[in-house]
């Protein structure tokens, strides 16, 4: 009974994360596009080390480049694992739950990395409104991804304990 409540909580969180990761991808994609368009005119006046970097971010501060690239990676991986995790939960097999829990853990670690860079950008200082939105969304999605990963792992451990209590899977 508790395993079904964990599955329903995880499925709601996976759908929420799917939506938030999509918004993260859109904002990070906008920032990369904006940087590519404006990098030629802005980077021409910079010194050599900054001019060598292929994408100069004319918005934000020196942590913006890392934040945008890692949030784009975390957003793509998060959106993919949220969609496949939701499909794995709806199928309901124990191997599908293990796959959803493992991919959710990988996404959690990537999201924590992007959240750490967002915290560093907040610490450094001035950013535009779009980047502040990206920072807030990364902090929020890291919390919801943590809850989702916890619910998936709790559901897997309950299903595994139920199977071992009834002798299912023993040789």
Residue frames as a rotation matrix with the C-alpha (Angstrom) as fourth column:
UNK 1
0.563 0.826 0.000 0.00
0.826 -0.563 0.000 0.00
0.000 0.000 -1.000 0.00
UNK 2
0.530 -0.437 -0.727 2.80
0.095 -0.821 0.563 2.42
-0.843 -0.367 -0.394 0.88
UNK 3
-0.522 -0.755 0.397 4.64
0.474 0.130 0.871 1.52
-0.709 0.642 0.290 -2.30
UNK 4
-0.032 0.579 0.815 1.72
0.981 -0.139 0.137 2.77
0.192 0.804 -0.563 -4.39
UNK 5
0.885 0.319 -0.340 1.69
0.401 -0.892 0.207 6.08
-0.237 -0.319 -0.918 -2.50
UNK 6
0.038 -0.944 -0.329 5.45
0.097 -0.324 0.941 6.41
-0.995 -0.068 0.079 -3.10
UNK 7
-0.530 -0.191 0.826 4.87
0.791 0.241 0.563 5.69
-0.306 0.952 0.023 -6.79
UNK 8
0.455 0.767 0.453 2.12
0.863 -0.504 -0.013 8.30
0.219 0.397 -0.891 -7.03
UNK 9
0.760 -0.259 -0.596 4.22
0.135 -0.835 0.534 10.90
-0.636 -0.486 -0.599 -5.20
UNK 10
-0.317 -0.944 0.096 7.18
0.249 0.015 0.968 10.14
-0.915 0.331 0.230 -7.43
UNK 11
-0.269 0.249 0.930 5.07
0.961 0.129 0.244 10.33
-0.059 0.960 -0.274 -10.59
UNK 12
0.828 0.561 -0.014 3.69
0.561 -0.828 -0.005 13.75
-0.015 -0.004 -1.000 -9.63
UNK 13
0.491 -0.724 -0.484 7.20
-0.074 -0.589 0.805 14.99
-0.868 -0.360 -0.343 -8.82
UNK 14
-0.425 -0.647 0.633 8.53
0.580 0.342 0.739 13.57
-0.695 0.682 0.230 -12.09
UNK 15
0.201 0.578 0.791 5.89
0.962 -0.268 -0.048 15.44
0.184 0.771 -0.610 -14.08
UNK 16
0.935 0.081 -0.346 6.64
0.202 -0.922 0.330 18.64
-0.292 -0.379 -0.878 -12.15
UNK 17
0.085 -0.989 -0.119 10.37
0.056 -0.115 0.992 18.19
-0.995 -0.091 0.045 -12.77
UNK 18
-0.200 -0.090 0.976 9.71
0.928 0.303 0.219 17.57
-0.315 0.949 0.023 -16.46
UNK 19
0.714 0.552 0.431 8.05
0.653 -0.748 -0.122 20.97
0.255 0.369 -0.894 -16.71
UNK 20
0.844 -0.423 -0.331 10.70
-0.102 -0.732 0.673 22.79
-0.527 -0.534 -0.661 -14.66
UNK 21
-0.117 -0.929 0.352 13.58
0.371 0.288 0.883 21.20
-0.921 0.234 0.311 -16.56
UNK 22
0.147 0.234 0.961 11.95
0.989 -0.069 -0.135 22.32
0.035 0.970 -0.242 -19.82
UNK 23
0.970 0.216 0.108 11.87
0.208 -0.975 0.079 25.92
0.122 -0.055 -0.991 -18.57
UNK 24
0.465 -0.878 -0.113 15.53
-0.061 -0.159 0.985 25.59
-0.883 -0.451 -0.128 -17.46
UNK 25
-0.183 -0.512 0.839 16.46
0.805 0.412 0.427 24.38
-0.565 0.754 0.336 -20.96
UNK 26
0.540 0.463 0.703 14.61
0.797 -0.550 -0.249 27.29
0.272 0.695 -0.666 -22.57
UNK 27
0.977 -0.175 -0.119 16.30
-0.107 -0.895 0.432 29.93
-0.182 -0.410 -0.894 -20.39
UNK 28
0.187 -0.968 0.169 19.76
0.035 0.178 0.983 28.36
-0.982 -0.178 0.067 -20.68
UNK 29
-0.021 -0.126 0.992 19.30
0.948 0.312 0.060 28.00
-0.317 0.942 0.113 -24.44
UNK 30
0.872 0.351 0.340 18.35
0.435 -0.874 -0.214 31.65
0.222 0.335 -0.916 -24.66
UNK 31
0.750 -0.633 -0.192 21.49
-0.259 -0.549 0.795 32.60
-0.608 -0.547 -0.576 -22.73
UNK 32
-0.113 -0.800 0.589 23.71
0.468 0.481 0.742 30.52
-0.876 0.360 0.320 -25.03
UNK 33
0.244 0.276 0.930 22.08
0.967 -0.137 -0.214 32.02
0.068 0.951 -0.300 -28.12
UNK 34
0.991 0.134 0.012 22.40
0.131 -0.980 0.149 35.53
0.031 -0.146 -0.989 -26.70
UNK 35
0.437 -0.898 -0.059 26.07
-0.132 -0.129 0.983 34.92
-0.890 -0.421 -0.175 -25.91
UNK 36
-0.135 -0.480 0.867 26.81
0.795 0.469 0.383 33.56
-0.591 0.741 0.318 -29.38
UNK 37
0.554 0.428 0.714 25.13
0.791 -0.538 -0.292 36.50
0.259 0.726 -0.637 -31.10
UNK 38
0.971 -0.090 0.222 26.84
-0.142 -0.962 0.232 39.15
0.193 -0.257 -0.947 -28.96
UNK 39
0.672 -0.741 -0.013 30.19
0.416 0.363 0.834 37.46
-0.613 -0.565 0.552 -28.37
UNK 40
0.172 -0.647 0.743 31.91
0.966 -0.037 -0.256 38.75
0.193 0.762 0.619 -31.53
UNK 41
0.351 0.009 0.936 31.29
0.191 -0.980 -0.062 42.39
0.917 0.200 -0.345 -30.76
UNK 42
0.918 0.064 0.392 31.87
-0.352 -0.331 0.876 42.13
0.185 -0.942 -0.281 -27.02
UNK 43
0.766 -0.625 0.149 34.86
0.393 0.639 0.662 39.78
-0.509 -0.448 0.735 -26.94
UNK 44
0.554 -0.582 0.595 36.87
0.643 -0.154 -0.750 41.77
0.528 0.798 0.289 -29.49
UNK 45
0.421 -0.385 0.821 37.92
-0.434 -0.881 -0.189 44.28
0.796 -0.277 -0.538 -26.83
UNK 46
0.956 -0.029 0.292 38.92
-0.256 0.401 0.879 41.64
-0.142 -0.916 0.376 -24.27
UNK 47
-0.009 -0.999 0.046 42.41
-0.950 0.023 0.310 40.43
-0.311 -0.041 -0.950 -23.47
UNK 48
-0.439 -0.299 -0.847 43.70
-0.744 0.650 0.155 37.12
0.505 0.698 -0.508 -24.83
UNK 49
-0.996 0.042 0.073 42.55
0.000 0.872 -0.490 34.61
-0.084 -0.488 -0.869 -22.15
UNK 50
-0.291 0.956 -0.044 38.95
-0.062 -0.064 -0.996 35.79
-0.955 -0.287 0.078 -22.27
UNK 51
0.048 0.286 -0.957 38.97
-0.930 -0.336 -0.147 36.09
-0.364 0.897 0.250 -26.07
UNK 52
-0.818 -0.434 -0.378 40.00
-0.546 0.794 0.269 32.44
0.183 0.427 -0.886 -26.49
UNK 53
-0.692 0.630 0.352 36.87
0.148 0.601 -0.785 31.12
-0.707 -0.491 -0.509 -24.78
UNK 54
-0.861 0.241 0.448 34.43
0.480 0.095 0.872 30.45
0.168 0.966 -0.198 -27.63
UNK 55
0.160 0.957 0.243 31.31
0.625 -0.289 0.725 31.76
0.764 0.036 -0.644 -25.91
UNK 56
-0.926 -0.374 -0.044 31.67
0.290 -0.631 -0.720 34.98
0.241 -0.679 0.693 -23.96
UNK 57
-0.015 0.970 -0.245 28.61
0.971 0.073 0.230 35.80
0.240 -0.234 -0.942 -21.88
UNK 58
-0.627 -0.233 0.743 27.91
0.237 -0.966 -0.103 39.53
0.742 0.111 0.661 -22.08
UNK 59
0.380 0.759 0.529 25.29
-0.487 -0.322 0.812 39.17
0.786 -0.566 0.247 -19.33
UNK 60
0.939 0.080 -0.335 25.99
0.216 0.620 0.754 38.19
0.268 -0.780 0.565 -15.75
UNK 61
0.582 -0.782 0.223 29.39
-0.746 -0.404 0.529 37.74
-0.323 -0.475 -0.819 -14.21
UNK 62
-0.298 -0.836 -0.461 32.37
-0.943 0.333 0.006 35.41
0.148 0.436 -0.887 -14.59
UNK 63
-0.748 0.073 0.659 30.43
-0.226 0.906 -0.357 32.37
-0.623 -0.417 -0.662 -13.30
UNK 64
0.152 0.930 -0.336 27.67
-0.707 -0.135 -0.694 32.77
-0.691 0.343 0.637 -15.89
UNK 65
-0.084 -0.240 -0.967 29.35
-0.936 0.352 -0.006 30.68
0.341 0.905 -0.254 -18.58
UNK 66
-0.937 -0.306 -0.169 29.74
-0.221 0.893 -0.392 27.68
0.271 -0.330 -0.904 -16.32
UNK 67
-0.585 0.784 0.205 26.25
-0.246 0.070 -0.967 28.11
-0.773 -0.616 0.152 -14.90
UNK 68
0.188 0.718 -0.670 24.58
-0.888 -0.166 -0.428 28.23
-0.419 0.675 0.607 -18.30
UNK 69
-0.287 -0.362 -0.887 26.49
-0.770 0.638 -0.011 25.27
0.570 0.680 -0.461 -19.76
UNK 70
-0.987 -0.126 -0.096 25.96
-0.045 0.805 -0.592 23.03
0.152 -0.580 -0.800 -16.72
UNK 71
-0.424 0.903 0.072 22.31
-0.356 -0.093 -0.930 24.04
-0.833 -0.420 0.361 -16.35
UNK 72
0.121 0.415 -0.902 21.76
-0.993 0.053 -0.108 23.19
0.003 0.908 0.419 -20.01
UNK 73
-0.619 -0.405 -0.673 23.34
-0.416 0.896 -0.157 19.76
0.666 0.183 -0.723 -19.47
UNK 74
-0.955 0.279 0.103 21.38
0.022 0.409 -0.912 19.19
-0.297 -0.869 -0.397 -16.24
UNK 75
-0.213 0.929 -0.303 18.18
-0.709 -0.360 -0.606 20.34
-0.672 0.086 0.735 -17.92
UNK 76
-0.026 0.165 -0.986 18.54
-0.907 0.410 0.093 17.98
0.419 0.897 0.139 -20.87
UNK 77
-0.799 -0.303 -0.519 19.47
-0.089 0.914 -0.397 15.01
0.595 -0.271 -0.757 -18.68
UNK 78
-0.870 0.483 0.096 16.74
-0.123 -0.024 -0.992 15.91
-0.477 -0.875 0.081 -16.17
UNK 79
-0.072 0.879 -0.471 14.04
-0.927 -0.234 -0.295 16.24
-0.369 0.415 0.831 -18.77
UNK 80
-0.187 -0.066 -0.980 15.03
-0.678 0.731 0.080 12.93
0.711 0.679 -0.181 -20.36
UNK 81
-0.891 -0.205 -0.404 15.20
0.104 0.776 -0.623 11.03
0.441 -0.597 -0.670 -17.09
UNK 82
-0.680 0.725 0.107 11.95
-0.444 -0.291 -0.847 12.56
-0.584 -0.624 0.520 -15.86
UNK 83
0.080 0.723 -0.686 10.12
-0.996 0.078 -0.034 11.40
0.029 0.687 0.726 -18.98
UNK 84
-0.216 -0.210 -0.954 11.64
-0.367 0.923 -0.120 7.91
0.905 0.324 -0.276 -18.93
UNK 85
-0.991 -0.135 0.024 11.24
-0.065 0.306 -0.950 7.66
0.121 -0.942 -0.312 -15.17
UNK 86
-0.338 0.939 0.069 7.54
-0.805 -0.250 -0.538 8.45
-0.488 -0.238 0.840 -15.47
UNK 87
0.248 0.396 -0.884 7.18
-0.836 0.549 0.011 5.75
0.490 0.737 0.467 -18.11
UNK 88
-0.599 -0.539 -0.592 9.12
-0.149 0.802 -0.579 3.29
0.787 -0.259 -0.561 -15.95
UNK 89
-0.899 0.305 0.314 6.88
-0.335 -0.018 -0.942 3.98
-0.282 -0.952 0.119 -12.95
UNK 90
0.003 0.977 -0.213 3.70
-0.959 -0.058 -0.278 3.53
-0.284 0.205 0.937 -14.94
UNK 91
0.026 -0.045 -0.999 4.91
-0.556 0.830 -0.052 0.12
0.831 0.556 -0.003 -16.16
UNK 92
0.561 0.400 0.725 5.51
-0.796 0.020 0.605 -0.83
0.227 -0.916 0.330 -12.55
UNK 93
0.750 -0.333 -0.571 8.06
0.281 0.943 -0.181 -3.67
0.599 -0.025 0.801 -12.72
UNK 94
0.816 -0.481 -0.320 10.84
0.307 -0.109 0.946 -3.91
-0.490 -0.870 0.058 -10.16
UNK 95
-0.149 -0.906 0.395 13.52
0.921 0.018 0.388 -3.56
-0.359 0.422 0.833 -12.83
UNK 96
0.105 0.264 0.959 11.76
0.667 -0.734 0.129 -0.48
0.738 0.626 -0.253 -14.17
UNK 97
0.969 0.248 0.017 11.71
0.141 -0.606 0.783 1.05
0.205 -0.756 -0.622 -10.68
UNK 98
0.402 -0.900 -0.170 15.42
0.610 0.124 0.783 0.36
-0.683 -0.418 0.598 -10.27
UNK 99
-0.256 -0.470 0.845 16.12
0.951 -0.278 0.133 2.05
0.173 0.838 0.518 -13.63
UNK 100
0.500 0.521 0.691 14.05
0.385 -0.849 0.362 5.09
0.776 0.085 -0.625 -12.65
UNK 101
0.953 -0.157 -0.260 15.80
0.210 -0.278 0.937 5.35
-0.219 -0.948 -0.232 -9.28
UNK 102
0.088 -0.989 0.118 19.29
0.820 0.139 0.556 5.09
-0.566 0.047 0.823 -10.79
UNK 103
-0.242 -0.155 0.958 18.64
0.826 -0.550 0.120 7.68
0.508 0.821 0.261 -13.49
UNK 104
0.766 0.567 0.302 17.03
0.293 -0.727 0.621 9.95
0.572 -0.387 -0.724 -10.92
UNK 105
0.685 -0.592 -0.425 20.16
0.484 -0.066 0.873 9.80
-0.544 -0.803 0.241 -8.78
UNK 106
-0.311 -0.804 0.507 22.37
0.931 -0.151 0.332 10.78
-0.190 0.576 0.795 -11.72
UNK 107
0.083 0.436 0.896 20.06
0.581 -0.752 0.312 13.68
0.810 0.495 -0.316 -12.52
UNK 108
0.929 0.254 -0.268 20.11
0.357 -0.426 0.832 14.76
0.097 -0.868 -0.486 -8.88
UNK 109
0.218 -0.932 -0.290 23.91
0.725 -0.044 0.687 14.93
-0.654 -0.360 0.666 -8.88
UNK 110
-0.479 -0.360 0.801 24.00
0.842 -0.444 0.305 16.97
0.246 0.821 0.516 -12.10
UNK 111
0.428 0.721 0.544 21.31
0.446 -0.692 0.567 19.30
0.786 0.000 -0.618 -10.77
UNK 112
0.809 -0.219 -0.545 23.25
0.496 -0.242 0.834 19.79
-0.314 -0.945 -0.088 -7.53
UNK 113
-0.281 -0.946 0.161 26.30
0.879 -0.186 0.440 20.74
-0.386 0.265 0.884 -9.59
UNK 114
-0.331 0.239 0.913 24.29
0.617 -0.677 0.401 23.33
0.714 0.696 0.077 -11.52
UNK 115
0.774 0.632 -0.037 22.71
0.411 -0.457 0.788 24.56
0.482 -0.625 -0.614 -8.28
UNK 116
0.371 -0.729 -0.575 26.16
0.766 -0.110 0.634 25.01
-0.525 -0.675 0.518 -6.75
UNK 117
-0.630 -0.580 0.516 27.17
0.775 -0.512 0.371 27.15
0.049 0.634 0.772 -9.70
UNK 118
0.158 0.762 0.627 23.95
0.477 -0.615 0.627 29.14
0.864 0.200 -0.461 -9.32
UNK 119
0.836 0.099 -0.539 24.81
0.545 -0.253 0.799 29.76
-0.058 -0.962 -0.265 -5.67
UNK 120
-0.180 -0.969 -0.168 28.30
0.843 -0.240 0.482 30.87
-0.508 -0.055 0.860 -6.71
UNK 121
-0.492 0.058 0.869 26.83
0.660 -0.626 0.415 33.28
0.568 0.778 0.269 -9.25
UNK 122
0.656 0.747 0.106 24.52
0.438 -0.492 0.753 34.69
0.615 -0.447 -0.650 -6.58
UNK 123
0.562 -0.516 -0.647 27.51
0.700 -0.120 0.704 35.13
-0.440 -0.848 0.294 -4.27
UNK 124
-0.467 -0.811 0.352 29.60
0.874 -0.363 0.323 36.95
-0.134 0.458 0.879 -6.91
UNK 125
-0.573 0.269 -0.774 26.92
0.090 -0.918 -0.386 39.48
-0.815 -0.290 0.502 -7.62
UNK 126
-0.192 0.627 -0.755 25.09
-0.656 -0.654 -0.377 41.25
-0.730 0.422 0.537 -10.39
UNK 127
-0.861 0.062 0.505 23.04
0.405 0.684 0.606 39.23
-0.308 0.727 -0.614 -12.88
UNK 128
-0.786 0.613 -0.087 20.11
-0.521 -0.579 0.628 40.03
0.334 0.538 0.774 -15.13
UNK 129
-0.099 0.867 0.488 16.49
-0.936 0.085 -0.342 39.04
-0.338 -0.490 0.803 -14.52
UNK 130
0.614 0.326 -0.719 16.62
-0.635 0.744 -0.205 36.01
0.469 0.583 0.664 -16.83
UNK 131
-0.281 -0.799 -0.532 19.68
-0.143 0.583 -0.799 34.63
0.949 -0.148 -0.279 -15.08
UNK 132
-0.742 0.105 0.662 18.11
-0.670 -0.107 -0.735 35.21
-0.006 -0.989 0.150 -11.66
UNK 133
0.398 0.917 -0.033 15.11
-0.913 0.392 -0.114 33.21
-0.092 0.075 0.993 -12.88
UNK 134
0.380 -0.353 -0.855 17.46
-0.316 0.819 -0.479 30.43
0.870 0.452 0.199 -13.96
UNK 135
-0.713 -0.684 0.153 19.19
-0.333 0.139 -0.933 30.48
0.617 -0.716 -0.327 -10.57
UNK 136
-0.377 0.660 0.650 15.88
-0.881 -0.040 -0.471 30.28
-0.285 -0.750 0.596 -8.68
UNK 137
0.616 0.642 -0.458 14.58
-0.764 0.629 -0.146 27.49
0.194 0.440 0.877 -10.91
UNK 138
-0.022 -0.705 -0.709 17.78
-0.246 0.691 -0.680 25.48
0.969 0.160 -0.188 -10.41
UNK 139
-0.853 -0.245 0.460 17.52
-0.483 0.037 -0.875 25.79
0.198 -0.969 -0.150 -6.65
UNK 140
-0.015 0.945 0.327 13.84
-0.931 0.105 -0.348 24.83
-0.363 -0.309 0.879 -6.74
UNK 141
0.631 0.270 -0.727 14.30
-0.623 0.736 -0.267 21.89
0.463 0.621 0.632 -9.12
UNK 142
-0.472 -0.815 -0.334 17.18
-0.352 0.522 -0.777 20.56
0.808 -0.249 -0.534 -7.03
UNK 143
-0.692 0.300 0.657 14.84
-0.664 0.090 -0.742 20.37
-0.281 -0.950 0.137 -4.04
UNK 144
0.414 0.910 -0.030 12.05
-0.841 0.370 -0.395 18.69
-0.348 0.188 0.918 -5.99
UNK 145
0.314 -0.388 -0.867 14.55
-0.544 0.674 -0.499 16.30
0.778 0.628 0.000 -7.60
UNK 146
-0.778 -0.580 0.242 15.84
-0.503 0.343 -0.793 15.39
0.377 -0.738 -0.559 -4.12
UNK 147
-0.267 0.772 0.576 12.29
-0.750 0.209 -0.627 14.58
-0.605 -0.600 0.524 -2.98
UNK 148
0.617 0.496 -0.611 11.63
-0.784 0.458 -0.419 12.63
0.072 0.738 0.671 -6.18
UNK 149
-0.155 -0.767 -0.622 14.83
-0.502 0.604 -0.620 10.61
0.851 0.216 -0.479 -5.82
UNK 150
-0.819 -0.105 0.565 14.00
-0.570 0.265 -0.778 9.90
-0.068 -0.959 -0.277 -2.18
UNK 151
0.155 0.960 0.234 10.49
-0.811 0.259 -0.525 8.74
-0.564 -0.109 0.818 -3.09
UNK 152
0.532 0.001 -0.847 11.80
-0.693 0.575 -0.435 6.49
0.486 0.818 0.307 -5.86
UNK 153
-0.514 -0.803 -0.304 14.43
-0.417 0.543 -0.729 4.91
0.750 -0.248 -0.613 -3.65
UNK 154
-0.629 0.381 0.678 11.90
-0.669 0.179 -0.721 4.44
-0.396 -0.907 0.142 -0.84
UNK 155
0.478 0.851 -0.216 9.49
-0.833 0.361 -0.419 2.79
-0.279 0.381 0.882 -3.28
UNK 156
0.217 -0.487 -0.846 12.23
-0.568 0.642 -0.515 0.49
0.794 0.593 -0.137 -4.59
UNK 157
-0.804 -0.570 0.172 13.29
-0.456 0.405 -0.793 -0.54
0.382 -0.715 -0.585 -1.10
UNK 158
-0.267 0.787 0.556 9.67
-0.770 0.173 -0.614 -1.25
-0.580 -0.592 0.560 -0.09
UNK 159
0.646 0.500 -0.577 8.97
-0.758 0.511 -0.405 -3.32
0.092 0.699 0.709 -3.19
UNK 160
-0.139 -0.795 -0.591 12.25
-0.483 0.575 -0.660 -5.20
0.865 0.194 -0.464 -2.71
UNK 161
-0.820 -0.130 0.557 11.45
-0.571 0.246 -0.783 -5.84
-0.035 -0.961 -0.276 0.97
UNK 162
0.183 0.960 0.213 7.93
-0.840 0.265 -0.474 -7.06
-0.512 -0.092 0.854 0.08
UNK 163
0.540 -0.019 -0.841 9.32
-0.662 0.608 -0.438 -9.42
0.520 0.794 0.316 -2.54
UNK 164
-0.512 -0.805 -0.300 11.90
-0.385 0.527 -0.758 -10.86
0.768 -0.272 -0.580 -0.16
UNK 165
-0.596 0.356 0.720 9.31
-0.748 0.080 -0.659 -11.23
-0.292 -0.931 0.219 2.64
UNK 166
0.506 0.859 0.078 7.08
-0.725 0.472 -0.501 -13.35
-0.467 0.197 0.862 0.42
UNK 167
0.029 -0.588 0.808 9.98
0.054 0.808 0.586 -15.36
-0.998 0.027 0.055 -0.95
UNK 168
0.931 0.281 0.232 9.61
0.251 -0.034 -0.967 -14.02
-0.264 0.959 -0.102 -4.46
UNK 169
0.719 -0.686 -0.112 12.88
-0.561 -0.478 -0.676 -13.99
0.410 0.549 -0.728 -6.32
UNK 170
0.076 -0.702 0.708 14.61
-0.845 0.332 0.419 -16.56
-0.529 -0.630 -0.568 -4.13
UNK 171
-0.070 -0.186 -0.980 16.10
-0.781 0.621 -0.062 -19.65
0.621 0.761 -0.189 -5.67
